[in-house]
Amino acid sequence: PIQFKISDDEGDVIIDELVEYEKEIEEKKDDNLYCIICGNTITSVLFRTTVQGVYEQTFTNPSGYIYRIGCFKKAPGCTQAGRDTYEFTWFKGYSWRYALCGKCHSHLGWVYRSSGGNGFYGLILARLTNQKN
């Protein structure tokens, strides 16, 4: 490989080292999204879907908490908790229950189901990361 050198007051810095570091970072990225707490694989950007015409939406719950969620067809790394309810649903015609990380049980969002059997995950984007731990 070609090596480029940059000199500064403290000596030579070899650019190859920076290129290798960037490659390492890039290799850690993939299509998966991970729990920001424990690093468990939750879903993939390939499972993104639109609901009401958009993928990403922002909602406020009755307690005043604001959530920016992304919609996904599947989230194999999630477990579900609670009973289905229509109370305070953000998606008319869909019941919801909690979606938790299957490893650390952190709250990652909600699972929505329609009476017709269609469903999706509404996951809190701030609780997901695209980098492996």
Rosetta constraint file for C-alpha pairs under 8 A:
AtomPair CA 3 CA 14 HARMONIC 6.88 0.50
AtomPair CA 3 CA 15 HARMONIC 6.66 0.50
AtomPair CA 3 CA 16 HARMONIC 5.91 0.50
AtomPair CA 4 CA 14 HARMONIC 6.21 0.50
AtomPair CA 4 CA 15 HARMONIC 5.53 0.50
AtomPair CA 4 CA 16 HARMONIC 7.03 0.50
AtomPair CA 5 CA 12 HARMONIC 6.29 0.50
AtomPair CA 5 CA 13 HARMONIC 5.92 0.50
AtomPair CA 5 CA 14 HARMONIC 4.96 0.50
AtomPair CA 5 CA 15 HARMONIC 6.10 0.50
AtomPair CA 6 CA 12 HARMONIC 5.72 0.50
AtomPair CA 6 CA 13 HARMONIC 5.48 0.50
AtomPair CA 6 CA 14 HARMONIC 6.70 0.50
AtomPair CA 6 CA 15 HARMONIC 7.42 0.50
AtomPair CA 7 CA 11 HARMONIC 5.65 0.50
AtomPair CA 7 CA 12 HARMONIC 4.52 0.50
AtomPair CA 7 CA 13 HARMONIC 6.36 0.50
AtomPair CA 8 CA 12 HARMONIC 6.42 0.50
AtomPair CA 8 CA 13 HARMONIC 7.78 0.50
AtomPair CA 14 CA 18 HARMONIC 7.51 0.50
AtomPair CA 15 CA 19 HARMONIC 6.38 0.50
AtomPair CA 16 CA 20 HARMONIC 6.15 0.50
AtomPair CA 17 CA 21 HARMONIC 6.18 0.50
AtomPair CA 18 CA 22 HARMONIC 6.20 0.50
AtomPair CA 19 CA 23 HARMONIC 6.27 0.50
AtomPair CA 20 CA 24 HARMONIC 6.29 0.50
AtomPair CA 21 CA 25 HARMONIC 6.39 0.50
AtomPair CA 22 CA 26 HARMONIC 6.14 0.50
AtomPair CA 23 CA 27 HARMONIC 6.08 0.50
AtomPair CA 24 CA 28 HARMONIC 6.50 0.50
AtomPair CA 25 CA 29 HARMONIC 6.87 0.50
AtomPair CA 28 CA 131 HARMONIC 5.88 0.50
AtomPair CA 28 CA 132 HARMONIC 5.74 0.50
AtomPair CA 29 CA 130 HARMONIC 6.21 0.50
AtomPair CA 29 CA 131 HARMONIC 5.26 0.50
AtomPair CA 29 CA 132 HARMONIC 6.93 0.50
AtomPair CA 30 CA 130 HARMONIC 7.03 0.50
AtomPair CA 30 CA 131 HARMONIC 7.58 0.50
AtomPair CA 31 CA 44 HARMONIC 5.40 0.50
AtomPair CA 31 CA 45 HARMONIC 5.53 0.50
AtomPair CA 31 CA 46 HARMONIC 6.87 0.50
AtomPair CA 31 CA 130 HARMONIC 7.38 0.50
AtomPair CA 32 CA 41 HARMONIC 6.62 0.50
AtomPair CA 32 CA 42 HARMONIC 7.38 0.50
AtomPair CA 32 CA 43 HARMONIC 5.80 0.50
AtomPair CA 32 CA 44 HARMONIC 4.12 0.50
AtomPair CA 32 CA 45 HARMONIC 6.27 0.50
AtomPair CA 32 CA 130 HARMONIC 6.20 0.50
AtomPair CA 33 CA 41 HARMONIC 6.08 0.50
AtomPair CA 33 CA 42 HARMONIC 5.79 0.50
AtomPair CA 33 CA 43 HARMONIC 5.35 0.50
AtomPair CA 33 CA 44 HARMONIC 5.43 0.50
AtomPair CA 33 CA 45 HARMONIC 6.98 0.50
AtomPair CA 33 CA 128 HARMONIC 5.98 0.50
AtomPair CA 33 CA 129 HARMONIC 5.47 0.50
AtomPair CA 33 CA 130 HARMONIC 4.70 0.50
AtomPair CA 33 CA 131 HARMONIC 7.37 0.50
AtomPair CA 34 CA 39 HARMONIC 5.18 0.50
AtomPair CA 34 CA 40 HARMONIC 5.35 0.50
AtomPair CA 34 CA 41 HARMONIC 4.48 0.50
AtomPair CA 34 CA 42 HARMONIC 5.21 0.50
AtomPair CA 34 CA 43 HARMONIC 7.14 0.50
AtomPair CA 34 CA 128 HARMONIC 5.35 0.50
AtomPair CA 34 CA 129 HARMONIC 5.16 0.50
AtomPair CA 34 CA 130 HARMONIC 6.10 0.50
AtomPair CA 34 CA 131 HARMONIC 7.08 0.50
AtomPair CA 34 CA 132 HARMONIC 6.88 0.50
AtomPair CA 35 CA 39 HARMONIC 4.83 0.50
AtomPair CA 35 CA 40 HARMONIC 5.27 0.50
AtomPair CA 35 CA 41 HARMONIC 6.53 0.50
AtomPair CA 35 CA 42 HARMONIC 6.30 0.50
AtomPair CA 35 CA 101 HARMONIC 6.76 0.50
AtomPair CA 35 CA 108 HARMONIC 7.84 0.50
AtomPair CA 35 CA 127 HARMONIC 6.28 0.50
AtomPair CA 35 CA 128 HARMONIC 4.97 0.50
AtomPair CA 35 CA 129 HARMONIC 6.44 0.50
AtomPair CA 36 CA 127 HARMONIC 5.39 0.50
AtomPair CA 36 CA 128 HARMONIC 5.05 0.50
AtomPair CA 36 CA 129 HARMONIC 5.53 0.50
AtomPair CA 37 CA 104 HARMONIC 7.66 0.50
AtomPair CA 37 CA 106 HARMONIC 7.56 0.50
AtomPair CA 37 CA 127 HARMONIC 7.66 0.50
AtomPair CA 38 CA 103 HARMONIC 7.46 0.50
AtomPair CA 38 CA 104 HARMONIC 6.42 0.50
AtomPair CA 38 CA 133 HARMONIC 7.98 0.50
AtomPair CA 39 CA 132 HARMONIC 6.27 0.50
AtomPair CA 39 CA 133 HARMONIC 5.61 0.50
AtomPair CA 40 CA 77 HARMONIC 6.92 0.50
AtomPair CA 40 CA 101 HARMONIC 7.37 0.50
AtomPair CA 40 CA 102 HARMONIC 7.66 0.50
AtomPair CA 40 CA 103 HARMONIC 6.40 0.50
AtomPair CA 41 CA 77 HARMONIC 5.65 0.50
AtomPair CA 42 CA 75 HARMONIC 5.54 0.50
AtomPair CA 42 CA 76 HARMONIC 6.01 0.50
AtomPair CA 42 CA 77 HARMONIC 3.89 0.50
AtomPair CA 42 CA 78 HARMONIC 6.03 0.50
AtomPair CA 42 CA 101 HARMONIC 7.06 0.50
AtomPair CA 43 CA 47 HARMONIC 6.99 0.50
AtomPair CA 43 CA 72 HARMONIC 7.84 0.50
AtomPair CA 43 CA 74 HARMONIC 6.64 0.50
AtomPair CA 43 CA 75 HARMONIC 4.50 0.50
AtomPair CA 43 CA 76 HARMONIC 6.09 0.50
AtomPair CA 43 CA 77 HARMONIC 6.34 0.50
AtomPair CA 44 CA 48 HARMONIC 7.37 0.50
AtomPair CA 44 CA 75 HARMONIC 7.62 0.50
AtomPair CA 47 CA 72 HARMONIC 5.21 0.50
AtomPair CA 47 CA 73 HARMONIC 5.28 0.50
AtomPair CA 47 CA 74 HARMONIC 5.89 0.50
AtomPair CA 47 CA 75 HARMONIC 7.87 0.50
AtomPair CA 48 CA 55 HARMONIC 6.96 0.50
AtomPair CA 48 CA 70 HARMONIC 7.46 0.50
AtomPair CA 48 CA 71 HARMONIC 5.84 0.50
AtomPair CA 48 CA 72 HARMONIC 4.29 0.50
AtomPair CA 48 CA 73 HARMONIC 6.22 0.50
AtomPair CA 49 CA 54 HARMONIC 7.93 0.50
AtomPair CA 49 CA 55 HARMONIC 5.77 0.50
AtomPair CA 49 CA 71 HARMONIC 5.51 0.50
AtomPair CA 49 CA 72 HARMONIC 5.18 0.50
AtomPair CA 49 CA 73 HARMONIC 6.00 0.50
AtomPair CA 50 CA 54 HARMONIC 4.67 0.50
AtomPair CA 50 CA 55 HARMONIC 4.27 0.50
AtomPair CA 50 CA 56 HARMONIC 7.84 0.50
AtomPair CA 50 CA 71 HARMONIC 6.34 0.50
AtomPair CA 50 CA 72 HARMONIC 7.92 0.50
AtomPair CA 51 CA 55 HARMONIC 6.25 0.50
AtomPair CA 51 CA 71 HARMONIC 6.93 0.50
AtomPair CA 55 CA 70 HARMONIC 5.65 0.50
AtomPair CA 55 CA 71 HARMONIC 5.44 0.50
AtomPair CA 56 CA 68 HARMONIC 6.99 0.50
AtomPair CA 56 CA 69 HARMONIC 5.68 0.50
AtomPair CA 56 CA 70 HARMONIC 4.52 0.50
AtomPair CA 56 CA 71 HARMONIC 6.56 0.50
AtomPair CA 57 CA 68 HARMONIC 5.67 0.50
AtomPair CA 57 CA 69 HARMONIC 5.48 0.50
AtomPair CA 57 CA 70 HARMONIC 6.58 0.50
AtomPair CA 58 CA 66 HARMONIC 6.97 0.50
AtomPair CA 58 CA 67 HARMONIC 5.53 0.50
AtomPair CA 58 CA 68 HARMONIC 4.24 0.50
AtomPair CA 58 CA 69 HARMONIC 6.20 0.50
AtomPair CA 59 CA 66 HARMONIC 5.65 0.50
AtomPair CA 59 CA 67 HARMONIC 5.32 0.50
AtomPair CA 59 CA 68 HARMONIC 6.51 0.50
AtomPair CA 59 CA 69 HARMONIC 7.94 0.50
AtomPair CA 59 CA 90 HARMONIC 7.39 0.50
AtomPair CA 60 CA 64 HARMONIC 5.65 0.50
AtomPair CA 60 CA 65 HARMONIC 5.39 0.50
AtomPair CA 60 CA 66 HARMONIC 4.31 0.50
AtomPair CA 60 CA 67 HARMONIC 6.19 0.50
AtomPair CA 61 CA 65 HARMONIC 5.47 0.50
AtomPair CA 61 CA 66 HARMONIC 6.58 0.50
AtomPair CA 61 CA 67 HARMONIC 7.90 0.50
AtomPair CA 61 CA 88 HARMONIC 7.65 0.50
AtomPair CA 62 CA 88 HARMONIC 7.51 0.50
AtomPair CA 67 CA 124 HARMONIC 6.37 0.50
AtomPair CA 68 CA 124 HARMONIC 5.83 0.50
AtomPair CA 68 CA 125 HARMONIC 6.13 0.50
AtomPair CA 68 CA 126 HARMONIC 7.47 0.50
AtomPair CA 69 CA 109 HARMONIC 7.69 0.50
AtomPair CA 69 CA 122 HARMONIC 5.64 0.50
AtomPair CA 69 CA 123 HARMONIC 5.08 0.50
AtomPair CA 69 CA 124 HARMONIC 4.42 0.50
AtomPair CA 69 CA 125 HARMONIC 5.36 0.50
AtomPair CA 70 CA 121 HARMONIC 7.96 0.50
AtomPair CA 70 CA 122 HARMONIC 5.57 0.50
AtomPair CA 70 CA 123 HARMONIC 5.38 0.50
AtomPair CA 70 CA 124 HARMONIC 6.57 0.50
AtomPair CA 70 CA 125 HARMONIC 6.13 0.50
AtomPair CA 71 CA 120 HARMONIC 6.55 0.50
AtomPair CA 71 CA 121 HARMONIC 5.58 0.50
AtomPair CA 71 CA 122 HARMONIC 4.68 0.50
AtomPair CA 71 CA 123 HARMONIC 6.43 0.50
AtomPair CA 72 CA 120 HARMONIC 5.66 0.50
AtomPair CA 72 CA 121 HARMONIC 5.07 0.50
AtomPair CA 72 CA 122 HARMONIC 6.57 0.50
AtomPair CA 72 CA 123 HARMONIC 7.55 0.50
AtomPair CA 73 CA 119 HARMONIC 7.25 0.50
AtomPair CA 73 CA 120 HARMONIC 4.84 0.50
AtomPair CA 73 CA 121 HARMONIC 6.33 0.50
AtomPair CA 74 CA 120 HARMONIC 6.69 0.50
AtomPair CA 74 CA 121 HARMONIC 6.66 0.50
AtomPair CA 75 CA 121 HARMONIC 6.85 0.50
AtomPair CA 77 CA 101 HARMONIC 6.28 0.50
AtomPair CA 77 CA 102 HARMONIC 5.44 0.50
AtomPair CA 77 CA 103 HARMONIC 7.86 0.50
AtomPair CA 78 CA 99 HARMONIC 5.89 0.50
AtomPair CA 78 CA 100 HARMONIC 5.29 0.50
AtomPair CA 78 CA 101 HARMONIC 4.74 0.50
AtomPair CA 78 CA 102 HARMONIC 4.76 0.50
AtomPair CA 79 CA 99 HARMONIC 5.80 0.50
AtomPair CA 79 CA 100 HARMONIC 5.22 0.50
AtomPair CA 79 CA 101 HARMONIC 6.20 0.50
AtomPair CA 79 CA 102 HARMONIC 5.06 0.50
AtomPair CA 79 CA 105 HARMONIC 7.88 0.50
AtomPair CA 80 CA 97 HARMONIC 6.76 0.50
AtomPair CA 80 CA 98 HARMONIC 5.60 0.50
AtomPair CA 80 CA 99 HARMONIC 4.79 0.50
AtomPair CA 80 CA 100 HARMONIC 6.07 0.50
AtomPair CA 80 CA 111 HARMONIC 7.33 0.50
AtomPair CA 81 CA 97 HARMONIC 6.16 0.50
AtomPair CA 81 CA 98 HARMONIC 5.07 0.50
AtomPair CA 81 CA 99 HARMONIC 6.49 0.50
AtomPair CA 81 CA 100 HARMONIC 7.21 0.50
AtomPair CA 82 CA 97 HARMONIC 5.58 0.50
AtomPair CA 82 CA 98 HARMONIC 6.26 0.50
AtomPair CA 83 CA 96 HARMONIC 7.93 0.50
AtomPair CA 83 CA 97 HARMONIC 5.93 0.50
AtomPair CA 84 CA 95 HARMONIC 5.63 0.50
AtomPair CA 84 CA 96 HARMONIC 5.15 0.50
AtomPair CA 84 CA 97 HARMONIC 5.07 0.50
AtomPair CA 85 CA 89 HARMONIC 7.82 0.50
AtomPair CA 85 CA 95 HARMONIC 4.96 0.50
AtomPair CA 85 CA 96 HARMONIC 5.45 0.50
AtomPair CA 85 CA 97 HARMONIC 6.74 0.50
AtomPair CA 86 CA 93 HARMONIC 7.86 0.50
AtomPair CA 86 CA 94 HARMONIC 6.65 0.50
AtomPair CA 86 CA 95 HARMONIC 4.44 0.50
AtomPair CA 86 CA 96 HARMONIC 6.48 0.50
AtomPair CA 87 CA 95 HARMONIC 7.77 0.50
AtomPair CA 89 CA 94 HARMONIC 6.94 0.50
AtomPair CA 89 CA 95 HARMONIC 6.55 0.50
AtomPair CA 89 CA 96 HARMONIC 6.82 0.50
AtomPair CA 91 CA 95 HARMONIC 7.97 0.50
AtomPair CA 93 CA 114 HARMONIC 5.81 0.50
AtomPair CA 93 CA 115 HARMONIC 7.26 0.50
AtomPair CA 94 CA 112 HARMONIC 5.67 0.50
AtomPair CA 94 CA 113 HARMONIC 5.01 0.50
AtomPair CA 94 CA 114 HARMONIC 4.38 0.50
AtomPair CA 94 CA 115 HARMONIC 7.12 0.50
AtomPair CA 94 CA 119 HARMONIC 7.94 0.50
AtomPair CA 95 CA 112 HARMONIC 5.49 0.50
AtomPair CA 95 CA 113 HARMONIC 5.29 0.50
AtomPair CA 95 CA 114 HARMONIC 6.34 0.50
AtomPair CA 96 CA 110 HARMONIC 6.17 0.50
AtomPair CA 96 CA 111 HARMONIC 5.38 0.50
AtomPair CA 96 CA 112 HARMONIC 4.44 0.50
AtomPair CA 96 CA 113 HARMONIC 6.37 0.50
AtomPair CA 97 CA 110 HARMONIC 5.52 0.50
AtomPair CA 97 CA 111 HARMONIC 5.42 0.50
AtomPair CA 97 CA 112 HARMONIC 6.85 0.50
AtomPair CA 98 CA 107 HARMONIC 7.13 0.50
AtomPair CA 98 CA 108 HARMONIC 7.92 0.50
AtomPair CA 98 CA 109 HARMONIC 6.09 0.50
AtomPair CA 98 CA 110 HARMONIC 4.43 0.50
AtomPair CA 98 CA 111 HARMONIC 6.13 0.50
AtomPair CA 99 CA 107 HARMONIC 6.24 0.50
AtomPair CA 99 CA 108 HARMONIC 5.70 0.50
AtomPair CA 99 CA 109 HARMONIC 5.00 0.50
AtomPair CA 99 CA 110 HARMONIC 4.58 0.50
AtomPair CA 99 CA 111 HARMONIC 5.78 0.50
AtomPair CA 99 CA 121 HARMONIC 7.62 0.50
AtomPair CA 99 CA 123 HARMONIC 7.73 0.50
AtomPair CA 100 CA 105 HARMONIC 5.00 0.50
AtomPair CA 100 CA 106 HARMONIC 5.35 0.50
AtomPair CA 100 CA 107 HARMONIC 4.58 0.50
AtomPair CA 100 CA 108 HARMONIC 5.26 0.50
AtomPair CA 100 CA 109 HARMONIC 6.92 0.50
AtomPair CA 101 CA 105 HARMONIC 4.52 0.50
AtomPair CA 101 CA 106 HARMONIC 5.28 0.50
AtomPair CA 101 CA 107 HARMONIC 6.60 0.50
AtomPair CA 101 CA 108 HARMONIC 6.38 0.50
AtomPair CA 108 CA 123 HARMONIC 5.61 0.50
AtomPair CA 108 CA 124 HARMONIC 5.62 0.50
AtomPair CA 108 CA 127 HARMONIC 6.11 0.50
AtomPair CA 108 CA 128 HARMONIC 7.82 0.50
AtomPair CA 109 CA 121 HARMONIC 7.35 0.50
AtomPair CA 109 CA 122 HARMONIC 5.65 0.50
AtomPair CA 109 CA 123 HARMONIC 4.30 0.50
AtomPair CA 109 CA 124 HARMONIC 5.28 0.50
AtomPair CA 110 CA 121 HARMONIC 5.83 0.50
AtomPair CA 110 CA 122 HARMONIC 5.22 0.50
AtomPair CA 110 CA 123 HARMONIC 6.33 0.50
AtomPair CA 111 CA 119 HARMONIC 7.25 0.50
AtomPair CA 111 CA 120 HARMONIC 5.97 0.50
AtomPair CA 111 CA 121 HARMONIC 4.49 0.50
AtomPair CA 111 CA 122 HARMONIC 6.20 0.50
AtomPair CA 112 CA 119 HARMONIC 5.27 0.50
AtomPair CA 112 CA 120 HARMONIC 5.40 0.50
AtomPair CA 112 CA 121 HARMONIC 6.07 0.50
AtomPair CA 112 CA 122 HARMONIC 7.26 0.50
AtomPair CA 113 CA 117 HARMONIC 6.25 0.50
AtomPair CA 113 CA 118 HARMONIC 5.71 0.50
AtomPair CA 113 CA 119 HARMONIC 4.23 0.50
AtomPair CA 113 CA 120 HARMONIC 6.82 0.50
AtomPair CA 114 CA 118 HARMONIC 5.29 0.50
AtomPair CA 114 CA 119 HARMONIC 6.13 0.50
AtomPair CA 123 CA 127 HARMONIC 7.94 0.50
AtomPair CA 124 CA 128 HARMONIC 7.10 0.50
AtomPair CA 125 CA 129 HARMONIC 7.90 0.50
